[in-house]
């Protein structure tokens, strides 16, 4: 098992580092949990914000084990309430792969012809000549995907679809091409395959729109993509369909971007849940803000410096100095207990930073 950590280094750079490869005695959740605990103890690390894992049941049990182990740690944020973070990239891949099952045959056909061409330098050179003869506008090199990474499949389709006529010409000029493909129980790509490929290569732009059509019962703009979205939606809803089923820290991160704050949160919630009505949107917003306030209050508990005691009993202090310190300490105590003037509320109440898509915004600076 590989353990990877994300942290901020001394120069304020976000760093991703493989910390260790941990041998496990077994594959149960408790075994995984013990392995992680052993590594953390070895590195003298006891302050963990989150652990990100995929959705395997063994990982769920491992997180449960670690929650119990670290629950009473006084520097544990909310007693490890936020320790379990599902890997968003993994979940998204599962969602999209579910939709792809409907069109696997077309994808497999395209994947195989791309793989066949890329197998040798001679085939690649011949394919380039076919592309020139077919007057294909693209000059990109063919890309073979990794089936478990949905974005790489779309990249493969996006590049390949521009060479549709080059593949047809290759089949005409090289009999081996079609014969070997058929021997492997695949088909030389058809016009229908390329129609599907073009639609799928653009699905990132229209997937969310198609999912919303299902929610609000609007007629879909494209029945083919709509059918794919319908297959994806149950798993999408399981992890992202409602605030209660997703990781609230995604919303906390949105609020902590000084270009967003509450103004953008309002827009996001209205866009996602507006069909449910304004009261529902406000309920979700309150739920998010209460969760963030809870996290903030616990950070105060862990990190806020203690309020100094009054020096009124110190015989060396002047009366006026004692009086001023006592009242200021009283004011500090009032500020600490009054959440309406917390640093969090001050931050959220300030105006947002201007958003400029042409500027590389670095939040750490």
Long-range contacts (C-beta under 8 A, 24 or more apart in sequence): 1-32, 1-35, 1-36, 3-36, 3-39, 8-364, 12-364, 12-365, 13-364, 14-364, 19-43, 27-58, 28-58, 28-61, 29-57, 29-58, 29-59, 29-60, 29-61, 29-62, 29-63, 29-64, 29-65, 30-61, 30-62, 30-65, 31-62, 32-58, 32-59, 32-61, 32-62, 33-61, 33-62, 33-63, 33-64, 33-65, 33-66, 33-69, 34-65, 36-62, 36-66, 37-65, 37-66, 37-69, 46-70, 46-73, 46-75, 47-73, 47-75, 47-76, 48-76, 48-80, 48-83, 49-77, 49-82, 49-83, 50-82, 50-83, 50-84, 50-85, 50-249, 51-83, 51-84, 51-85, 52-85, 52-86, 52-87, 53-84, 53-85, 53-86, 53-87, 54-86, 54-87, 54-90, 54-91, 55-86, 55-90, 55-91, 55-94, 60-84, 74-302, 75-302, 77-295, 77-298, 77-299, 77-302, 78-294, 78-295, 78-298, 82-249, 82-295, 85-247, 85-249, 86-239, 86-247, 88-247, 88-250, 91-235, 91-239, 91-240, 92-150, 93-148, 93-149, 93-150, 94-235, 95-232, 95-235, 95-236, 95-239, 96-150, 96-232, 97-148, 97-150, 98-231, 98-232, 98-235, 99-203, 99-228, 99-229, 99-231, 99-232, 100-150, 100-153, 100-200, 100-228, 101-231, 102-227, 102-228, 102-231, 103-196, 103-200, 103-228, 106-192, 106-193, 106-196, 106-197, 107-153, 107-157, 107-197, 107-200, 108-186, 109-186, 109-187, 109-188, 109-189, 109-190, 109-193, 110-156, 110-157, 110-160, 110-189, 110-193, 110-197, 111-144, 111-145, 111-147, 111-156, 112-181, 112-184, 112-186, 113-160, 113-167, 113-177, 113-181, 113-186, 113-188, 113-189, 114-142, 114-143, 114-144, 114-156, 114-160, 115-144, 116-177, 116-180, 116-181, 117-142, 117-170, 118-142, 118-144, 126-170, 126-173, 126-174, 127-163, 127-166, 127-170, 130-166, 130-167, 130-169, 130-170, 130-173, 131-163, 131-166, 133-169, 134-163, 134-165, 134-166, 134-168, 134-169, 135-165, 136-162, 136-163, 136-165, 136-166, 137-162, 138-162, 138-163, 154-200, 154-201, 154-203, 154-204, 157-197, 157-198, 157-200, 157-201, 158-201, 160-197, 161-194, 161-197, 161-198, 161-201, 164-189, 164-191, 164-194, 196-224, 199-224, 199-225, 203-228, 207-232, 211-236, 215-275, 216-275, 243-284, 243-287, 243-288, 244-287, 248-288, 248-291, 248-292, 251-288, 251-291, 251-292, 252-288, 252-291, 252-292, 252-295, 255-288, 255-292, 255-348, 257-363, 258-352, 258-353, 258-363, 259-352, 259-353, 259-354, 259-355, 259-361, 260-352, 261-347, 261-348, 261-350, 261-352, 262-348, 263-352, 264-352, 292-344, 293-339, 293-344, 296-342, 296-343, 296-344, 297-339, 300-336, 300-342, 304-336, 307-332, 307-333, 307-336
